[in-house]
Amino acid sequence: MPDVTAVSPAMLLRADVEATAFQAGRERTLASLRAWAETGPQRAAQLITAPGGAGKSRLARELGHRMRTAGWAVLHLRDDPRRPDDLDRLRSVRIPLLVVVDYAETRRRQLDLLAECLPSDEPVRVLMLARGDDGWRDAMRPGTGLFKAAEVMRLDPLYGGGPHTYDVAEVMATEYAKELKGLDPTFDLQGRDPRRLVSSPHGSPDFRDALGLHMHVLGTLLDHAAGADPGAGLAAEGRILDHEGRYWSDTAREHGLNLTIDTMRSAVAAASLVPADGIDAARSVLATVPGLRDLREDERLKAANWLRDLYPGGTHWWGSLQPDRLAEWLFGERNRSRPDVLPLVFRSASTQGGPIERYELMRKFRAIDRRCADLADEALDLLRRELRDEPHPDQERLELRGSLLAEQARRHAKRGELDRAVEVKAELVDVARLTSALDPRFRPRLLEELRALAIWARPDEAETAKLFTTPMSPSQTAVVFRELHTIKPMHNRPTLDPPTEHRRTLAVQAVREWISRTAALDGESDRGRVRIEMGMAWLNVLEDAVHIPRLHDARPKISEHVASGGARVIATGRALDVYTGPMLRDSVKAALSKTDGRLIIDMTLTRFIDSTGLGVLIGSQRRAREAHVALIVVCSYERILFLMRITGTNQVLDIVPDIDAAHRRLS
């Protein structure tokens, strides 16, 4: 059964109204989802992605109906971040549970809370719906691995524009005609068969998705009933809203208001943009709307009550125009025809309420035109500065600030503003440091943010731009590390321009900290040592090279000689790694049998070392002691000394900065 009863033509398009039958073309997908729900592990999550209007919500609702019939509890998580306590009730569920989370990419905070409240004794399935999978899951809290590991299903278009689409449109026309008659008894097609009124949809851009076809059919029926030219050259959204205007006018008069269509469009746009939480907030918003701001206070109160009753069933004091594509179209139309309206409403609303409420408001600007996007940038900056200046932020504020910064970084990166994106990413690392200090469970996230900053700030412009436009998960960034592990540095690093040099410095700092923290958290395990090696390889590139060179196997071999004082010296080349380490081991074994009791390993030229090289050095020290030979290691390269310190190798070896110091030590 539908959750909401339609009171206007536009509401018939909402997935939760279910004005038309579920489309048979989705039965195979539905069967796959049901099999996923009924088999497999105790807990599982799945993410369905598709553009808005593709039918994700209706598919999830149909799955919910069928799982409920099979004895499952089904929860469609409401988009209300102010009421986290409601989720606690889930702990007491004693039957299998399906949770549906629509707009999941914008509800990370609720997902964080949901992960803590799922029952532990019953099968649980979480179905997330989103417009994309662009890395938003990577920044979720510790403990949300269920969601991070979710399978991803890309929902294909339901209609292909062929003859079948026309058949579906005819069936829809019959269903919508019945619903419209129920809404308005005066609705009259003058005896015409609704199936014959629907023009062939072949090749029309309106039918790129399910919602487009629904809007075409509904708009065509409304046009015929009103005696208007079907289509009239307008987009489907515009046609629907033209007819919706009559509903607005009728209900406004019932509230004692006589408003122009221009004023009503602005008022509905404002109410759809700002989720007012009470009458005072509603009146404050309407005080900025042209056509309402000059009314007496009692008249604005009538307008607030009119908007409260206009679209029932929402989570806030007044409802919003839905589906979202209609609201987004109205935002764009208002922004073009009355460019003063939305900025006034937005700036007024963004100064009220707490940071969380204002962040919820900013999410509304993601899908509308460029001018509104600029306005969202302005508001993001304001809230970011406010949160940054809080002297004692709690965990919730820090997470909100992190969400803001992540969104800003994505915006700048998408526009190719590399330097600004990296600066924001660096601030995000600062937030991750504070967050992990408050809660040690967040330390892995700090490592991911450090690694991401290093990737974003790489001084190779072409590679950086490519990484900016390619969303990267932690597993993908690990691939980048593995690739960098094979790279050796250039002998001479060209001079960089100041912005690029600054980004390189940020990257170097990020990788250094990443290595140190990895060593502290996981430095004793094989996995940790491999990760440290990869970090050192990357540091090698960042400190010594701008463009990534691809060197082959032409590497300097181990050389050996006897110094004038009689000590035997083994000199290593630029790399002491899996390739040259065994060479050094063999050279040391041979030298121990013919030295006069003094051996020097000269690493003056060495700029890279991995775990194999470190292991050979430690093994050489052990063999030297067994042979009663004094072994000195010459190394002054800070990066290698840094690695020796964090791995404890410096506690085993006798290290001096230059060859003269080695000879003095042995004399």
Secondary structure, DSSP 8 states (H G I E B T S, - for coil): --SS---STGGGG-TTT--S---GGGHHHHHHHHHHHHSSSSEEEEEEE--TTSSHHHHHHHHHHHHHHTT-EEEE--S-TT-GGGGGGGGG--S-EEEEETTGGG-HHHHHHHHHHS-SSS-EEEEEEES--SSGGGGS-TT-HHHHT-EEEE---S--SSHHHHHHHHHHHHHHHHHHHHH-TT---TT--HHHHS---TT-GGGSSHHHHHHHHHHHHHHHHHT--SSTT--HHHHHHHHHHHHHHHHHHHTT----HHHHHHHHHHHHHS---SHHHHHHHHTTSTTTTTS-HHHHHHHHHHHHHHS-S-SSSS---SSHHHHHHHHHHHHHH-TTHHHHHHHHHTTSS-HHHHHHHHHGGGGS-HHHHHHHHHHHHHHHHHHHT-SS--HHHHHHHHHHHHHHHHHHHHTT-HHHHHHHHHHHHHHHHHHHHH-GGGHHHHHHHHHHHHHHT-S-HHHHHHHHHS---HHHHHHHHHHHHT----SS-----HHHHHHHHHHHHHHHHHHHHHHHHHTTSHHHHHHHHHHHHHHHHHHH-SS-----S-----EEEE-TTS-EEEE--SEESTTTHHHHHHHHHHHHTTSSSEEEEE-TT--EE-HHHHHHHHHHHHHHHHTT-EEEEE---HHHHHHHHHHTGGGTS-EESSHHHHHHHH-
